[in-house]
């Protein structure tokens, strides 16, 4: 999708512009296809995404003008590399008769993640200090875009699964101190641990997949142990956090009662990982407490790593 030959800020920003233009082109094309097939819900979503990408392009051009960075005409157009995940992101997301807001958003999230990893790679590998600085800003922007799309995707998923159910959510405004945040982190990790153990115990996973999930289970348990050690023997969470987790537990208990096939369980695990990332990222964005922000940043990075592993394990 992206060239890694980034030598100057002009190269980097020109690639970013081309990425936005490709998104505009693809989402515009999809809007037309969905509308022709009378799939108005998917068409409306892709149309909104076109407007958002056009705004991103405008802001990039404005930023370049302010910084005196000219577009490099030698940077070739960016082409999306479609993921090889037919049931979630690719064919179904683009098929005008089969697509839905959930599938469309899953497609969009995947491409935002590709962009995030590209800018992160540039920031880590470039020897040009200015390029590193700009790449870090662009990576953060893509991370924010992906978080918003994940939140939209979760809402769309639950709307499609059960139009009558109201999803319980984790809210950053309920986090008042480090103990609150770590208490939620322990709850999230224990929940994911149960979900992963359930997949392994089902006996339905191939040997190599089961082995990878077991490794993830081990690392998750280590993270729980670390969080509990930081909390101490008598952790004290605020009443807001306690109430939020009670509501969330009640919601998840109801979902656990539903009979699900293996594919649904995998998608639910994936969705839960996305949920944890979005929550930690929202804490980073909203808190004014530096200690909370630092813990949340570590949790965000860890959640993103877990999503990458889950994606790699279950890609096929």
C-alpha positions as CSV (number, residue, x, y, z in Angstrom):
1,X,0.0,0.0,0.0
2,X,2.8,2.5,1.0
3,X,6.3,3.1,-0.2
4,X,8.8,3.0,2.6
5,X,11.3,5.2,0.7
6,X,10.6,8.3,2.8
7,X,13.5,10.7,2.9
8,X,12.0,14.2,3.4
9,X,8.9,15.7,5.0
10,X,7.7,16.5,1.4
11,X,7.8,12.7,0.7
12,X,6.0,11.9,3.9
13,X,3.2,14.5,3.6
14,X,2.8,13.7,-0.1
15,X,2.2,10.0,0.7
16,X,-0.3,11.1,3.3
17,X,-2.2,13.2,0.8
18,X,-2.2,10.3,-1.7
19,X,-3.5,8.0,0.9
20,X,-6.4,10.3,1.6
21,X,-7.1,10.7,-2.1
22,X,-7.2,6.9,-2.5
23,X,-9.7,6.6,0.4
24,X,-11.9,9.3,-1.2
25,X,-11.8,7.4,-4.5
26,X,-12.6,4.0,-3.0
27,X,-15.3,5.2,-0.7
28,X,-16.9,7.3,-3.5
29,X,-16.9,4.2,-5.8
30,X,-18.5,2.1,-3.0
31,X,-21.1,4.8,-2.4
32,X,-22.2,4.6,-6.0
33,X,-22.2,0.8,-6.0
34,X,-24.3,0.6,-2.8
35,X,-26.8,3.1,-4.1
36,X,-27.2,1.3,-7.4
37,X,-28.0,-1.8,-5.4
38,X,-30.5,0.1,-3.3
39,X,-28.4,-0.6,-0.1
40,X,-29.0,2.8,1.4
41,X,-27.6,2.2,4.8
42,X,-24.2,1.2,3.5
43,X,-24.3,3.9,0.8
44,X,-25.0,6.6,3.5
45,X,-22.1,5.4,5.6
46,X,-19.6,5.3,2.7
47,X,-20.9,8.8,1.6
48,X,-20.1,10.1,5.1
49,X,-16.7,8.5,5.0
50,X,-16.0,10.3,1.7
51,X,-16.8,13.7,3.4
52,X,-14.5,12.8,6.4
53,X,-11.6,11.9,4.1
54,X,-12.1,15.0,2.1
55,X,-11.8,17.0,5.3
56,X,-8.6,15.1,6.2
57,X,-7.1,16.0,2.8
58,X,-8.0,19.7,3.3
59,X,-6.4,19.7,6.8
60,X,-3.3,18.1,5.5
61,X,-3.0,20.7,2.7
62,X,-3.5,23.5,5.2
63,X,-0.9,22.0,7.5
64,X,1.6,21.7,4.6
65,X,1.0,25.3,3.6
66,X,1.6,26.6,7.2
67,X,4.8,24.6,7.4
68,X,6.0,25.5,3.9
69,X,6.1,21.9,2.7
70,X,5.4,21.5,-1.0
71,X,3.8,18.3,-2.4
72,X,6.3,16.0,-4.2
73,X,4.9,15.3,-7.7
74,X,7.1,12.2,-8.0
75,X,5.1,10.4,-5.2
76,X,2.9,7.9,-7.0
77,X,-0.7,7.4,-6.1
78,X,-1.4,5.1,-3.2
79,X,-3.3,1.9,-3.9
80,X,-5.1,0.0,-1.1
81,X,-4.0,-3.6,-0.6
82,X,-7.2,-5.5,0.2
83,X,-6.9,-7.8,3.2
84,X,-7.3,-11.6,2.7
85,X,-10.1,-11.8,5.1
86,X,-13.1,-12.5,2.9
87,X,-15.8,-13.0,5.5
88,X,-15.3,-9.7,7.3
89,X,-13.4,-7.1,5.4
90,X,-13.1,-7.7,1.7
91,X,-15.7,-9.1,-0.6
92,X,-18.7,-8.8,1.7
93,X,-17.7,-5.2,2.6
94,X,-17.6,-4.2,-1.1
95,X,-20.5,-6.4,-2.3
96,X,-23.4,-4.0,-2.8
97,X,-26.0,-6.7,-2.0
98,X,-24.2,-8.2,1.0
99,X,-22.5,-5.1,2.6
100,X,-23.7,-3.5,5.8
101,X,-22.5,-0.6,7.9
102,X,-20.6,-3.1,10.1
103,X,-18.8,-4.7,7.2
104,X,-18.1,-1.3,5.6
105,X,-16.6,0.0,8.9
106,X,-14.5,-3.1,9.4
107,X,-13.1,-2.5,5.9
108,X,-12.3,1.1,6.8
109,X,-10.7,0.2,10.2
110,X,-8.4,-2.3,8.5
111,X,-7.0,0.4,6.2
112,X,-6.6,2.9,9.0
113,X,-4.6,0.4,10.8
114,X,-2.3,-0.2,7.8
115,X,-1.7,3.6,7.7
116,X,-1.0,3.8,11.4
117,X,1.6,1.0,11.2
118,X,3.2,2.7,8.2
119,X,3.6,6.0,10.0
120,X,4.8,4.3,13.1
121,X,7.4,2.4,11.1
122,X,8.6,5.7,9.5
123,X,8.8,7.4,12.9
124,X,10.9,4.6,14.3
125,X,13.2,4.0,11.3
126,X,13.8,7.5,9.7
127,X,17.1,9.2,10.5
128,X,15.5,12.6,9.6
129,X,14.4,14.2,12.8
130,X,11.7,16.3,11.1
131,X,10.3,13.3,9.2
132,X,10.1,11.4,12.6
133,X,8.2,14.3,14.2
134,X,5.7,14.5,11.4
135,X,5.3,10.7,11.1
136,X,4.5,10.6,14.9
137,X,1.8,13.2,14.4
138,X,0.3,11.4,11.4
139,X,0.4,8.0,13.3
140,X,-1.5,9.6,16.2
141,X,-4.1,11.0,13.8
142,X,-4.6,7.5,12.2
143,X,-4.9,6.0,15.6
144,X,-7.6,8.4,16.5
145,X,-9.4,7.8,13.2
146,X,-9.3,4.0,13.8
147,X,-10.6,4.4,17.3
148,X,-13.6,6.4,16.1
149,X,-14.3,3.9,13.4
150,X,-14.0,1.0,15.8
151,X,-16.6,2.7,18.1
152,X,-18.9,3.1,15.0
153,X,-18.2,-0.5,14.0
154,X,-19.2,-1.9,17.5
155,X,-22.4,0.1,17.4
156,X,-23.2,-1.2,13.9
157,X,-22.4,-4.7,14.9
158,X,-24.7,-4.7,17.9
159,X,-27.4,-2.9,15.9
160,X,-27.3,-5.7,13.3
161,X,-27.2,-8.5,15.8
162,X,-30.0,-7.2,18.0
163,X,-31.8,-4.0,17.3
164,X,-33.5,-4.1,20.6
165,X,-30.4,-4.4,22.8
166,X,-28.7,-1.3,24.3
167,X,-24.9,-1.9,24.6
168,X,-23.3,-1.1,27.9
169,X,-20.0,0.8,27.4
170,X,-16.9,1.7,29.3
171,X,-16.6,5.4,29.7
172,X,-13.4,7.4,30.3
173,X,-15.2,10.0,32.4
174,X,-15.7,7.3,35.1
175,X,-11.9,7.1,35.6
176,X,-10.9,9.4,38.5
177,X,-7.6,7.8,39.5
178,X,-5.0,5.1,38.7
179,X,-6.8,2.6,40.8
180,X,-9.9,3.1,38.8
181,X,-8.1,2.5,35.5
182,X,-6.2,-0.5,36.7
183,X,-9.4,-2.0,38.2
184,X,-11.0,-1.7,34.8
185,X,-7.9,-3.2,33.1
186,X,-8.0,-6.2,35.3
187,X,-11.7,-6.7,34.6
188,X,-11.1,-6.4,30.8
189,X,-8.2,-8.8,30.9
190,X,-10.1,-11.4,32.9
191,X,-13.0,-11.2,30.5
192,X,-10.7,-11.7,27.5
193,X,-9.0,-14.5,29.3
194,X,-12.3,-16.3,29.8
195,X,-13.1,-15.8,26.1
196,X,-9.8,-17.1,24.9
197,X,-9.9,-20.1,27.3
198,X,-13.4,-20.9,26.0
199,X,-12.1,-21.0,22.4
200,X,-9.2,-23.3,23.3
201,X,-11.4,-25.6,25.4
202,X,-13.9,-25.9,22.5
203,X,-11.4,-28.2,20.7
204,X,-12.4,-26.6,17.5
205,X,-9.2,-24.6,16.8
206,X,-6.4,-26.0,14.6
207,X,-3.3,-26.9,16.5
208,X,-1.2,-23.9,15.5
209,X,-4.0,-21.5,16.2
210,X,-4.7,-23.1,19.6
211,X,-1.0,-22.8,20.4
212,X,-0.9,-19.1,19.5
213,X,-4.1,-18.4,21.6
214,X,-2.5,-20.2,24.6
215,X,0.5,-17.9,24.3
216,X,-1.8,-14.9,24.3
217,X,-3.6,-16.4,27.3
218,X,-0.2,-16.6,29.2
219,X,0.7,-13.0,28.4
220,X,-2.7,-11.8,29.4
221,X,-2.4,-13.6,32.7
222,X,1.0,-12.0,33.3
223,X,-0.6,-8.6,32.6
224,X,-3.3,-9.3,35.1
225,X,-0.8,-10.3,37.8
226,X,1.2,-7.1,37.1
227,X,-1.9,-4.9,37.4
228,X,-3.0,-6.6,40.6
229,X,0.4,-6.1,42.1
230,X,0.2,-2.4,41.3
231,X,-3.2,-2.2,42.9
232,X,-2.1,-3.9,46.1
233,X,-3.9,-6.2,48.4
234,X,-6.9,-3.9,49.1
235,X,-7.6,-1.9,45.9
236,X,-10.0,0.9,46.2
237,X,-12.0,1.9,43.1
238,X,-14.4,4.9,43.0
239,X,-18.1,4.2,43.1
240,X,-18.5,5.4,39.5
241,X,-16.1,2.7,38.3
242,X,-17.7,0.0,40.5
243,X,-21.1,0.9,39.1
244,X,-19.9,1.0,35.5
245,X,-18.3,-2.5,35.8
246,X,-21.5,-3.9,37.4
247,X,-23.5,-2.7,34.4
248,X,-21.0,-4.0,32.0
249,X,-20.8,-7.4,33.8
250,X,-24.6,-7.7,33.6
251,X,-24.6,-6.9,29.9
252,X,-21.9,-9.5,29.2
253,X,-23.7,-12.1,31.3
254,X,-26.7,-11.8,29.1
255,X,-24.6,-12.1,26.0
256,X,-22.9,-15.2,27.5
257,X,-26.3,-17.0,27.7
258,X,-26.7,-16.9,23.9
259,X,-25.7,-20.0,22.0
260,X,-22.9,-19.1,19.6
261,X,-20.9,-20.9,16.9
262,X,-17.1,-20.7,16.8
263,X,-17.1,-17.9,14.2
264,X,-19.3,-15.8,16.3
265,X,-17.2,-16.4,19.4
266,X,-14.1,-15.3,17.5
267,X,-15.8,-12.2,16.2
268,X,-16.9,-11.4,19.7
269,X,-13.4,-11.7,21.1
270,X,-12.1,-9.5,18.3
271,X,-14.8,-6.9,19.1
272,X,-14.0,-7.0,22.8
273,X,-10.3,-6.3,22.0
274,X,-11.3,-3.4,19.9
275,X,-13.5,-2.2,22.8
276,X,-10.6,-2.2,25.2
277,X,-8.4,-0.3,22.9
278,X,-11.0,2.4,22.3
279,X,-11.6,2.7,26.0
280,X,-7.9,3.2,26.9
281,X,-7.4,5.6,24.0
282,X,-10.4,7.7,25.1
283,X,-8.8,7.9,28.6
284,X,-5.5,9.1,27.1
285,X,-7.4,11.8,25.1
286,X,-9.7,13.0,28.0
287,X,-7.7,12.8,31.2
288,X,-5.9,15.8,32.6
289,X,-4.0,13.7,35.1
290,X,-0.5,12.9,33.8
291,X,-0.2,9.7,35.9
292,X,-3.4,8.3,34.6
293,X,-2.4,9.3,31.0
294,X,0.9,7.4,31.2
295,X,-0.8,4.2,32.5
296,X,-3.5,4.6,29.8
297,X,-0.8,5.0,27.1
298,X,0.8,1.7,28.1
299,X,-2.5,0.0,28.2
300,X,-3.4,1.4,24.7
301,X,-0.1,0.1,23.3
302,X,-0.7,-3.3,24.9
303,X,-4.3,-3.5,23.6
304,X,-3.1,-2.6,20.0
305,X,-0.5,-5.4,20.2
306,X,-3.2,-7.8,21.3
307,X,-5.4,-6.8,18.3
308,X,-2.5,-7.4,16.0
309,X,-2.0,-10.9,17.4
310,X,-5.7,-11.7,17.2
311,X,-5.8,-10.5,13.6
312,X,-2.8,-12.6,12.7
313,X,-4.1,-15.7,14.4
314,X,-7.6,-15.6,13.0
315,X,-7.0,-14.0,9.7
316,X,-7.9,-17.1,7.7
